[in-house]
Amino acid sequence: MKTIATSILIFAVTFVYGQEILRFRITTPKAIYGPIVKTMTIDHSGKLDFDFYRKHFFTPYHYPQQMVDPNHKNDTVTISNDTAKIGNFINNWSYTITYDAQSRVTSYKYSPCMRCSQLPYHYYFFYNQLGQVIKIKNNLNEDNTIEFKYDTNGNIVSLKEYKFSDLRQEIELKSKK
């Protein structure tokens, strides 16, 4: 009886708020004590994009807020924390974003300062014919790659994260309700 009441409640919330119940399979093939496979259920409405995966799975962690900016074609833009201290690597960090001819981000670089507590990174973005990011690669301080697969609606339904050539984690959408 308790299970039926819970199911009715979940259905009612989903119906009223338009949320879907998403079930993911998360596989970590090379965990300390062997492979780990677990499932995760998430109530969600909206696109399955970078923001969704960062919020729920903490990956991809670094990417620009805007992946396409029509104000930049074949440009490289550097944004410094303090414009009065450009080039001061002790107190000032910066982001450098490179755009292609379609105004898409192709490179995203973070240059920290000596007092910052983060390592530098340099991500490269690769796109398919539909303009969707299919791969993010960081080989500045680690050789990390994240690969994406999309459904016909443009939702990311599979994410594979590699360190060097080893698969570290795979996140797959298994069902929607």
Residue pairs with C-beta under 8 A, 6 or more apart in sequence:
10 21
10 43
13 19
13 43
14 20
14 21
14 43
14 177
17 45
18 45
19 43
19 44
19 45
20 43
20 44
20 45
20 176
20 177
21 41
21 42
21 43
21 176
21 177
22 41
22 42
22 43
22 44
22 48
22 173
22 175
22 176
23 39
23 40
23 41
23 173
23 174
23 175
23 176
23 177
24 39
24 40
24 41
24 42
24 171
24 172
24 173
24 174
25 37
25 38
25 39
25 170
25 171
25 172
25 174
26 36
26 37
26 38
26 39
26 40
26 57
26 169
26 170
26 171
26 172
27 35
27 36
27 37
27 169
27 170
27 171
27 172
28 35
28 36
28 37
28 168
28 169
29 35
29 167
29 168
29 170
30 166
30 167
30 168
39 174
40 56
42 56
44 52
46 52
47 154
47 155
48 155
48 156
48 157
48 173
49 155
49 156
50 60
50 63
50 67
50 133
50 156
52 156
53 59
53 60
53 156
53 159
53 171
54 60
54 61
54 63
57 159
57 171
59 146
59 159
59 161
59 169
59 171
60 136
60 146
62 108
62 110
62 121
62 123
62 138
63 105
63 108
63 123
63 125
63 136
64 95
64 97
64 105
64 108
66 105
67 104
67 105
67 125
67 133
68 102
68 103
68 104
68 105
68 131
69 99
69 103
69 105
70 103
71 103
72 97
72 99
72 103
73 99
73 100
73 101
73 102
73 103
74 99
74 100
74 101
75 98
75 99
76 96
76 97
76 98
76 99
77 96
77 97
77 98
77 99
78 94
78 95
78 96
78 97
79 94
79 95
79 96
79 97
80 86
80 92
80 93
80 94
81 92
81 93
81 94
81 113
82 88
82 91
82 92
85 91
85 92
86 92
86 94
88 113
89 111
89 113
89 114
90 113
90 114
90 115
91 113
91 114
91 115
92 113
93 110
93 111
93 112
93 113
93 116
94 110
94 111
95 108
95 109
95 110
95 111
96 107
96 108
96 109
96 111
97 105
97 107
97 108
97 109
98 105
98 106
98 107
98 108
99 105
99 106
100 106
102 131
104 125
104 127
104 131
105 125
106 124
106 125
107 122
107 123
107 124
107 125
108 122
108 123
108 125
109 120
109 121
109 122
109 123
109 140
110 118
110 120
110 121
110 122
111 120
112 118
112 119
112 120
119 141
120 140
120 141
121 138
121 140
121 141
122 138
122 139
122 140
123 136
123 137
123 138
124 136
124 137
124 138
125 133
125 135
125 136
126 133
126 134
126 135
126 136
126 137
127 133
127 134
128 134
130 150
130 154
132 148
132 150
132 154
133 148
134 147
134 148
134 149
135 145
135 146
135 147
135 148
136 145
136 146
137 144
137 145
137 146
138 144
138 145
142 163
143 163
143 164
144 161
144 162
144 163
145 161
145 162
146 159
146 160
146 161
146 162
147 159
147 160
147 162
148 156
148 158
148 159
149 156
149 157
149 158
149 159
150 156
150 157
151 157
155 173
157 172
157 173
158 170
158 171
158 172
158 173
159 169
159 170
159 171
159 172
160 167
160 169
160 170
160 171
161 167
161 168
161 169
161 170
162 168
